[in-house]
Amino acid sequence: MSTNPQSLRVLIVGAGSAGLLVAQVLKQAGIPCTVFEQDTNIRQRPRDWSFGLYWARSRLHECLSEDIWPLLKTVQTSPNYEPVADSVMPVHNGETGELLKNLPAPWSVRLRRKKFIELLSNGIDVKWNKRLKYIETAEDTVTAFFEDGTKETGNLLVGAEGAHSPTREFLLGKEEASLLPSPAVANVIITKVSRDASMALRALHPKNSIAVHPNGTFVWQSNPANWTWMLMQTWLSDEPTGLKGDNILPAICERGKCFSYPFNEAFATIPEGTLVWHSRLSYWPTKPWDNRGGLVTLAGDAAHPMTFHRGQGLNNAITDAADLLVHLREMKEHTPAELAAAVNKYERELWPRGNKEVIVNNENTMAIHDWTAMREAPIFTSGMARRT
């Protein structure tokens, strides 16, 4: 393949936040890329949620061009909210309602996921309904084969297709790439609740708050937009399958009864028939992989799937993209060899960071469900700030 700069091409699998952030930094580095997504469109999946932007705000600025960065406010759950250095997330005793601590959450804002992805799609070539089947590598090229019978070739493939990453399995093999099940299970619901509950929840904090019950139940709530609430319950369970079907919503309401106001009121006023997601959490401590001569790598949850109780997933995905951009800008001739060298540098930074973050977040998940150990959990000692 020619070493002309325009001959380089990168394939990105996954049009979530990680994949599109990588696409944005490639655009800034002048390297053509195409993003391939298995969904048919951005709104195929019914669940939408918000996620927290914390310590990686400045690094996100690095990833986005100057025409996109000012639009970030439009995808916040509260577009008029100005982030501040001393912002916090309150934690309450779920049984009594007592404020236990205001967790440091510097510069935090909440972003609407689908709106954020739409923003990141600006100027990016995205091909939908492309489910990865397998990968082949050659001397300085990699080819992705898709289930629809098509194939695409480039000089680098970035697997950013989330925790259940086929690219990670290609790099490490099924056993080494497999997720580890967490003892924690979660119920997540996006819903309207009573006016009284809505007003009282907003009075606790304009964006989000936490309640931890002595019985081991963790509750988190946020207000994505238009007085629609994202409510989460997590607890430790050794049930082999967890809750199913029609049992989930009644179980949420029952578990919410032991909480103080307004959390109990919120769970009690969820409309009947509201859709609930129930799942066991999982994680994968990042380990080095064979990148096939710099031709295949990972980013985002594919590289460091972690439990979510400290809200670190997005911030680490942003860091992945920002770190990659640093090394892409070191390229002089834009040859395949230079691109492979940039990937090698990126991975040497990602592997230890990802491993540490996954392990710390798993330890945090375990601790916050144990009333006696909770105050030593990373979320209590460091809040949402980056641990050094």
C-alpha positions, 0 to 999 in steps of 0.5 A: 500500500502506498505511503501517501497520507491519504492512503491510510484508513482506520476502521472503527467497530462500534458507534457508541461514545468511545468509537465516535470519540476515536473517529473525532480524533482521527479526523483532527489528525487528518486520517480517514476513518469509517465507523461500523455499527451493528444497530440499524440506527441510533434510536434502535434500542429503546433505552436512553440514559445520561452519563456523568462527565467529570475529571475528563472534561478538559480531555474531551475538549482536546478530542473535539474540534472547535466547531463541535466543542461549543455544542456540548452544552446542547446535549447536557441534561440541563443545557443552562447549567455551568459546571463548577470546580466544587460541584458535589454529589450528595449521598444519603442514608437510605433508611433515615434520609440523613446526608452522609457526605457530599462527594466531590464531583468537580466540573461535573455535568450530565450528558444525554447519551443519544444526543451526545452520540449524535453530536459526536457523529458530526462529520463522521462516516458511519455505516449502520447495520454492520455486525462484525463476523471476523477479522483478518490481518496482513502485512500492514492491513486489516480486513473486517468481515461483516455478517451481511457478506461485505468486507472493509480493509484499512491500516488499523481496526479499533474495537469500540463495540462495548463490554461484549467486544468481538474484537477483544475476543479476536485479540485474546481468545474467548476464555481470556477475553471473557467478562467476569460476573460481579456479585452485584445485580441492577435494576434500571428504569427510566420513568415519570414519578409523582410531582411531589417525588420529582420536586423533592428529588430535585431539591436534594440536587439538581442533577443526581443523588445517591441513597445507600441503605443499611440492608445493602441496597444502593440507589442512584437517581438522576433527572435526564430531562423533562422531569423524566427520571433514571432510577437505579437499584443495585444489591449483591445477589448469588441468584443464578438468573436474577429477576425476570419479566413481570417480577421486576417492577413489583420487586423494584417497588417492594425494595423501595418501600424501606427507603426514606422519603423521597426515594420511597415515594419515587419508587411507589409512583412508577407507572404500572407497565413501565419498562425495566432493565435487570442485569448482573454487572460484569467487568474485565481487568485490562490485560495486554493483548497482541495487536497483530503488529499494531493493526488491531486495538481496543478503546472504551468499554471494549478495553476496560469494561468496569462496574458503574458505581463511580461513573468512570466509564465515559471519562476513561473512554475520553482519556483513551481517545485523547491519549491516542490523539497525542500519539497520532500528532507525532506522526510525520509521514502518515505511513502504516508503520507510524500508525502502528507505532502510535498504537503501540504507545497508546496501548502502553498507557492504556493497559495499566490505567485500564487495569487499575480503574477496573479493579478499583471500581469493582472494589468500590462496587463491593464496598458500597453494598456493605454498610460496615465497609462503605465509608472506605469505598473509593467513591467515599474517599475520592468521590467522582474525581480521578484517583491518582 
